[in-house]
Amino acid sequence: MTIDPRMTDSHRAEPVTENGVFLADVWDGLAASPKALPAKYFYDATGSALFEQITALPEYYPTRTELRILDERGPALAALLPQGAALVEFGSGSTAKLRRLLRHLPGLSAYIPVDVSGEFLTEQAQALRGDFPDLAVEAVVADFTRPFALPDGIRDRALAGFFPGSTIGNFEPGEAARLLDVFGRILGPSATLVIGVDLVKDRDVLEAAYDDAAGVTAAFNLNLLHRINRELDAAIDVEGFAHRAFFNAQASRVEMHLVSRRAQSLRVAGRSFAFAEGESIHTENSYKYTLDGFRALAARAGWASIEAWTDRDGLFSVHALRRDA
């Protein structure tokens, strides 16, 4: 659950500032048919904290299953990384998974967490430096869906990428292939990429993971509207919307929506948007893959499959890819 596929810039008259881009994306999304908002805006400080709560929920299998795979396959995974490599984690968020890997990576020379949520990123990087004083930690605040500069002194090292958490599933397949190509251009030829990929499975398991009984995922989804109110001079009655998540089998994805409980009009920075009762804002997709299906997607972006590991129930997978030279 992380970043949205609708990431490409369009030509806009608004100033290129953080809030200017945010406002333009919200205006564009609410004026579209059907309405949709980029899921990258979930991740302010409140959204990031809520997502960390989601990862601990009993219904949300991806995090604990991926951690188990990393624990069990850590030595085999570490053997694929060059000695002295620098590890770039795209969309790092919490360092929980990285910490599980570090015990298998004594030769790692540097860790570069990259995330758009600067406050949360800084907190995590500082904690990691305290716990691993011999590891160079160079945090980068950036939108990892676009090329960005690595810190000075990192480029001359062997590079590896880490993209856990099934975030790749939040992108339309074509956008996912383009994202993998961006990673390849950042990391360079012959780089290794370790990536978590959620698998196709029973509908009930999937839908429960995105609509938990405690309502944390609902709060996470609705926080997007709270953020718009806080940051964009908006007047949205958040209680006028309900969280909805369902598995779209034809598209092989879980969809999240915010559904209007009634006919209403919203105002965002002086602009009004009308909603019919039952009309929704599409806030996130989470695509589910087969092993072969993801290997084929990676190959389109210039990545060859080295290995893929799954749990015994076939819920989740971790892939090791190598960038074509």
C-alpha positions in Angstrom: 0.0 0.0 0.0 2.1 2.8 -0.8 2.6 4.8 -4.1 0.1 5.4 -6.8 0.6 4.8 -10.5 -0.6 8.2 -11.6 2.8 9.8 -11.1 3.7 11.5 -14.4 3.7 15.2 -14.5 1.4 17.1 -16.8 1.9 20.8 -17.9 0.4 23.0 -15.2 0.3 26.7 -14.5 0.6 26.2 -10.7 4.0 27.0 -9.1 6.2 23.9 -8.7 6.1 23.7 -4.9 5.2 20.8 -2.7 1.8 22.1 -1.9 1.3 23.5 -5.4 1.8 20.0 -6.9 -0.4 18.5 -4.2 -3.2 21.0 -5.0 -2.9 20.4 -8.7 -3.1 16.7 -8.3 -6.1 17.0 -6.0 -7.9 19.3 -8.4 -7.1 17.1 -11.4 -8.2 14.0 -9.6 -11.5 15.3 -8.3 -12.3 16.8 -11.7 -11.6 13.5 -13.4 -14.2 10.9 -14.4 -14.1 8.6 -12.5 -12.5 10.5 -9.6 -9.2 9.4 -8.3 -6.3 10.7 -6.1 -2.7 9.6 -6.1 -2.0 7.2 -3.2 1.5 8.8 -2.7 -0.4 11.5 -0.6 -1.4 8.9 2.0 2.0 9.2 3.5 2.1 12.3 5.6 3.3 11.8 9.2 -0.2 10.5 10.3 -0.6 8.3 7.3 2.9 6.8 7.7 2.1 6.0 11.4 -1.3 4.5 10.5 0.4 2.3 7.8 2.8 1.0 10.4 -0.2 0.0 12.5 -1.7 -1.8 9.5 1.4 -3.9 9.1 0.8 -5.4 12.6 -2.8 -6.3 12.1 -3.8 -10.0 12.1 -5.5 -9.6 8.7 -2.6 -8.0 7.1 -0.4 -11.0 6.1 2.2 -9.3 3.7 4.5 -7.9 6.3 4.8 -10.8 8.7 5.1 -13.3 5.7 7.7 -11.2 4.0 9.7 -10.9 7.2 9.6 -14.7 7.6 10.9 -15.2 4.1 13.7 -12.7 4.7 14.6 -14.5 8.0 14.7 -17.9 6.3 16.3 -16.9 3.0 18.5 -14.1 4.3 21.8 -16.0 3.9 21.0 -17.0 0.3 19.9 -13.5 -0.5 23.1 -12.0 1.1 25.2 -14.3 -1.1 23.9 -12.5 -4.2 25.1 -9.0 -3.1 28.8 -8.0 -3.7 31.0 -7.4 -0.7 31.1 -3.7 0.2 27.8 -3.0 -1.6 25.7 0.1 -0.9 22.0 -0.8 -0.4 19.4 1.7 -1.7 15.9 1.1 -0.3 13.2 2.7 -2.4 10.2 4.0 -0.3 11.9 2.9 2.9 9.3 3.8 5.6 10.0 1.7 8.6 13.4 0.0 8.8 12.0 -3.2 10.3 12.7 -5.3 7.2 16.1 -3.8 6.6 17.0 -4.6 10.2 16.2 -8.3 9.6 18.5 -8.3 6.6 21.4 -6.5 8.2 22.4 -9.5 10.3 23.0 -11.3 7.1 24.9 -8.4 5.5 28.0 -7.7 7.6 29.9 -6.5 4.5 27.4 -3.8 3.6 29.2 -0.5 3.3 26.2 1.9 3.2 22.5 2.2 3.4 20.5 4.8 1.5 16.9 5.0 2.5 14.7 7.0 0.1 11.2 8.2 0.9 8.9 11.1 0.2 7.9 11.5 3.9 10.9 13.4 5.1 10.0 13.6 8.8 9.4 9.9 9.2 12.5 9.1 7.1 14.7 11.3 9.3 13.4 9.6 12.5 14.1 6.1 11.1 17.6 7.0 9.8 18.6 8.5 13.2 17.4 5.4 15.0 19.3 3.1 12.6 22.5 5.1 13.1 22.2 4.7 16.8 21.7 1.0 16.6 24.3 0.4 13.8 27.1 2.9 14.3 29.4 1.2 11.9 27.0 1.5 9.0 27.0 4.7 6.9 23.3 5.8 6.6 22.6 8.5 4.0 18.9 9.4 3.9 17.5 10.9 0.6 14.1 12.7 0.6 12.8 12.1 -2.9 10.0 10.7 -5.0 11.6 7.4 -6.0 9.3 7.1 -9.0 11.6 9.6 -10.8 15.3 9.6 -11.2 17.2 11.2 -8.3 20.8 11.8 -7.4 22.5 9.4 -5.0 24.7 10.9 -2.2 28.3 11.8 -3.1 30.7 8.8 -2.8 28.0 6.2 -3.3 28.1 6.0 -7.1 31.6 4.4 -7.1 30.4 1.4 -5.0 28.6 -1.7 -6.1 24.9 -0.9 -5.8 21.9 -3.0 -4.8 18.3 -2.1 -4.5 15.7 -3.1 -1.9 12.0 -2.6 -2.5 10.0 -4.7 0.0 6.4 -4.6 1.0 4.7 -5.4 -2.3 4.7 -1.7 -3.2 5.2 -2.6 -6.8 1.6 -3.8 -6.8 0.4 -0.2 -6.3 1.4 0.6 -9.9 -0.5 -0.3 -13.1 1.6 -3.0 -14.8 2.9 -0.6 -17.5 3.9 1.9 -14.8 5.4 -0.9 -12.7 7.7 -1.8 -15.6 8.7 1.8 -16.1 9.4 2.1 -12.4 11.7 -0.9 -12.5 13.5 0.7 -15.4 13.9 3.9 -13.3 15.5 1.7 -10.6 17.8 0.2 -13.1 18.9 3.6 -14.3 19.6 4.7 -10.8 21.4 1.6 -9.7 23.3 1.0 -13.0 24.4 -2.1 -15.0 24.7 -5.5 -13.2 23.0 -4.2 -10.1 20.9 -6.5 -7.9 17.3 -5.7 -6.8 15.5 -7.5 -4.0 11.8 -6.9 -4.3 8.6 -8.1 -2.5 5.7 -9.1 -4.6 2.2 -10.1 -3.3 0.7 -13.2 -4.9 -2.8 -14.0 -6.2 -4.8 -15.9 -3.6 -8.3 -16.4 -2.1 -10.6 -13.3 -2.3 -11.6 -13.4 1.3 -7.9 -13.3 2.5 -7.2 -10.4 0.1 -10.2 -8.3 1.1 -9.7 -8.8 4.8 -6.2 -7.5 4.5 -7.5 -4.2 3.1 -10.6 -3.8 5.3 -9.6 -4.9 8.8 -12.1 -5.4 11.6 -10.4 -2.7 13.7 -10.9 0.0 11.0 -7.3 1.0 10.8 -7.2 0.7 7.0 -10.3 2.8 6.9 -8.7 5.5 9.0 -5.6 5.3 6.7 -7.8 5.9 3.6 -9.8 8.6 5.2 -6.7 10.4 6.4 -6.1 11.5 2.8 -9.2 13.7 3.1 -8.1 15.0 6.5 -4.7 15.9 5.0 -6.4 17.8 2.1 -8.4 19.7 4.8 -5.2 20.5 6.8 -2.9 21.5 3.9 -5.0 22.8 1.1 -7.6 25.1 2.6 -10.4 22.6 2.0 -13.8 22.1 3.5 -14.5 18.3 3.3 -16.9 16.6 5.6 -14.8 13.5 6.1 -17.7 11.7 7.8 -19.5 12.0 4.5 -17.3 9.3 3.0 -16.8 5.6 3.7 -13.9 3.3 3.1 -14.4 0.5 0.6 -11.9 -2.2 -0.5 -12.6 -5.2 -2.9 -10.8 -7.6 -5.1 -11.2 -7.0 -8.8 -10.5 -10.5 -10.1 -10.5 -9.5 -13.8 -7.8 -6.9 -13.2 -6.0 -9.0 -10.5 -6.0 -6.2 -8.1 -7.4 -5.0 -4.8 -9.0 -1.5 -5.1 -9.5 1.0 -2.4 -12.1 3.8 -2.7 -13.6 6.6 -0.6 -17.4 6.4 -1.3 -19.6 9.4 -0.8 -22.4 8.6 1.6 -24.7 11.2 0.1 -25.0 13.8 -2.7 -22.6 16.6 -1.6 -20.2 19.3 -2.8 -16.6 19.7 -1.7 -14.5 22.9 -1.7 -10.7 22.7 -2.1 -8.8 26.0 -2.3 -11.8 27.8 -3.6 -12.9 25.3 -6.2 -16.0 23.1 -5.9 -16.5 19.5 -6.8 -19.9 17.8 -6.9 -20.5 14.2 -5.7 -23.5 12.0 -6.3 -24.5 9.5 -3.5 -22.4 6.4 -4.0 -19.8 8.1 -6.2 -16.3 7.2 -5.2 -12.7 8.5 -5.2 -10.4 5.7 -6.3 -7.4 6.0 -4.0 -5.3 2.9 -4.5 -4.7 -0.3 -6.5 -2.7 -3.3 -5.2 -2.0 -5.7 -8.0 -1.4 -9.4 -7.3 0.9 -11.5 -9.4 1.9 -15.1 -10.2 5.6 -15.9 -10.0 5.9 -16.2 -13.8 3.8 -13.1 -14.3 6.1 -11.0 -12.3 9.2 -12.4 -13.9 7.8 -11.5 -17.3 7.1 -7.9 -16.1 10.6 -7.6 -14.7 12.1 -8.8 -18.0 10.3 -6.0 -19.9 12.2 -3.5 -17.8 15.6 -5.1 -18.3 15.8 -7.3 -15.1 16.6 -11.0 -15.2 15.3 -13.2 -12.5 17.9 -14.9 -10.3 15.7 -16.4 -7.7 12.3 -16.2 -6.1 11.3 -17.4 -2.6 7.8 -17.9 -1.2 6.3 -18.9 2.1 4.9 -22.4 2.3 1.3 -21.2 1.9 2.1 -19.3 -1.3 0.9 -16.0 0.1 3.9 -13.8 -0.8 7.1 -13.8 -2.7 10.6 -12.2 -2.6 12.4 -11.9 -5.9 16.1 -11.3 -6.6 16.7 -9.7 -9.9 19.9 -8.8 -11.8 20.0 -5.7 -14.1 21.1 -6.6 -17.6 24.6 -5.2 -18.3 
